[in-house]
Amino acid sequence: MTTSLIDPNRSIKMNLMHEDLARAHMQARLDEARERQRSREMNNARRSARKAERASRRARMELAAAR
């Protein structure tokens, strides 16, 4: 007696398990990509904030020197 005669739905169950696994892997990759994007955005925001601070300090120094 073969396995398919014992459980004729076995191949369907296996296919569904493989699809679930593929879906889980894809979700993990999407989550990682989103996290990298958030990290890049945060780094860009910090860089912009530091640049603005430097410009502000420079403007204050120039204003003080002009008085």
ZAVORO-776405 format. One record per residue (C-alpha): x, y, z; residue in three letters. Coordinates in pm, whole numbers. Each point is the difference from the previous one (the first is absolute). Example, Ala and Ser with C-alpha at 12.3 -4.5 7.8 and 13.67 -1.06 7.14 Angstrom:
! ZAVORO-776405
[[1230; -450; 780]; ALA]
[[137; 344; -66]; SER]
END
This chain:
! ZAVORO-776405
[[0; 0; 0]; MET]
[[147; 338; -99]; THR]
[[-15; 317; 203]; THR]
[[-227; 169; -252]; SER]
[[-261; -272; 50]; LEU]
[[14; 50; 376]; ILE]
[[-33; 379; -19]; ASP]
[[-99; 128; -343]; PRO]
[[18; 362; 125]; ASN]
[[366; -30; 99]; ARG]
[[137; 169; -311]; SER]
[[-250; 284; 38]; ILE]
[[102; 42; 364]; LYS]
[[368; 1; -97]; MET]
[[-61; 262; -269]; ASN]
[[-186; 217; 249]; LEU]
[[284; -35; 251]; MET]
[[252; 106; -267]; HIS]
[[-217; 298; -90]; GLU]
[[-26; 99; 366]; ASP]
[[376; -27; 38]; LEU]
[[59; 209; -313]; ALA]
[[-247; 261; 128]; ARG]
[[177; 12; 337]; ALA]
[[340; 45; -168]; HIS]
[[-133; 278; -220]; MET]
[[-153; 175; 300]; GLN]
[[330; -23; 187]; ALA]
[[184; 152; -297]; ARG]
[[-256; 281; -27]; LEU]
[[30; 71; 374]; ASP]
[[381; 14; -29]; GLU]
[[-21; 235; -299]; ALA]
[[-242; 229; 184]; ARG]
[[228; 5; 305]; GLU]
[[301; 91; -217]; ARG]
[[-205; 278; -161]; GLN]
[[-104; 137; 340]; ARG]
[[362; -13; 112]; SER]
[[112; 193; -310]; ARG]
[[-273; 258; 55]; GLU]
[[102; 45; 363]; MET]
[[366; 41; -100]; ASN]
[[-97; 258; -263]; ASN]
[[-212; 189; 254]; ALA]
[[288; 6; 251]; ARG]
[[241; 116; -269]; ARG]
[[-239; 279; -104]; SER]
[[-48; 106; 363]; ALA]
[[377; 21; 53]; ARG]
[[38; 199; -321]; LYS]
[[-272; 243; 111]; ALA]
[[166; 40; 340]; GLU]
[[335; 80; -164]; ARG]
[[-168; 256; -228]; ALA]
[[-175; 156; 299]; SER]
[[324; 24; 198]; ARG]
[[178; 150; -299]; ARG]
[[-277; 260; -46]; ALA]
[[10; 92; 371]; ARG]
[[378; 38; -14]; MET]
[[-19; 217; -312]; GLU]
[[-274; 212; 157]; LEU]
[[203; 44; 318]; ALA]
[[309; 92; -202]; ALA]
[[-197; 258; -202]; ALA]
[[-110; 192; 312]; ARG]
END
